[in-house]
Amino acid sequence: MTEEEKKPDFLGLVLRVGLFILIGWLSFIILANVLAVVTGSLLITATMSTFAAACLANAITVRVYERGQLSALGLGWGNTSWREFVLGIGSGAGAACLVLLLPVANGAAAFERVPASEHLWSSLLFVSFVLLFGAFGEEMLFHGYAFQLLIRRLGAFATILPAAVIFGLAHMGNPNSSLLGIGNTMLWGVLFGYAYIRTSALWLPIGLHFGWNVALPMFGQNLSGFTMSVTGYTLHWKAGNLWSGGDYGPEGSLLTTAIVVVLFIVLHRFTVEQE
């Protein structure tokens, strides 16, 4: 069967994408309300409800239309999967370090001690675990089965940009969200979509997503408005909100805008686009 024959017709595309969105949306609403009561934690509620909703939406639609193949989600494991995942984590964490350590080097920010958990290593492990699930969940939800179908049917440009806008808007309800922060989140959405295009898999975007997300709390910085004081250190900024991101965290800064552009160049340079 040719690639053209594998593409669903317009009605089939609408049914597939519509079912995916319906399952994901309903699942998230129900699970978020349940977890909010059970856990009392906004971070755990947001990450775990997103992960569970993404799993349900992908699992049901892939089971119905693709006979349950993980490769239909971009999660098939191949010879390059481990390299892509590690490259993603390293690039994402490295980008976060640049955004935070360059201001320290030029005197625009400085480390200071803050109250931290008494159980440092268990707290670090728990936060990393939650953020890993969050990265998997968001990538599966925004760049999973429905996204990949639209890529095949409409092309990269017509799919990545709208998906990135939705990804950014989905963060508007986060604590202390800002216009620049939402704009940068949209840029991240474009980058994650581009990472999928380069590899035809989700391992690189998941790695990028997780590497960035897990590095910021290690420096005591807010992540998309969420505060996770686990290491006992934070950065005191002497620069304004345009450079620090304010209470939303570095994702609301011009430094993040610049580093996402750098990451585009890195991905283009060190990855080979897959068919």
Secondary structure, DSSP 4 states (H G I P E B T S, - for coil): --HHHHS--HHHHHHHHHHHHHHHHHHHHHHHHHHHHHH--HHHHHHHHHHHHHHHHHHHHHHHHHTT-GGGGT----TTHHHHHHHHHHHHHHHHHHHHHHHHHTTSEEEEE----SSHHHHHHHHHHHHHHHHHHHHHHHHSHHHHHHHHHH-HHHHHHHHHHHHHHTTTTSTT--HHHHHHHHHHHHHHHHHHHHHTSSHHHHHHHHHHHHHHHHTT--BTTB----SSEEEEE-S-HHHH-GGG-GGGSHHHHHHHHHHHHHHHHH-----
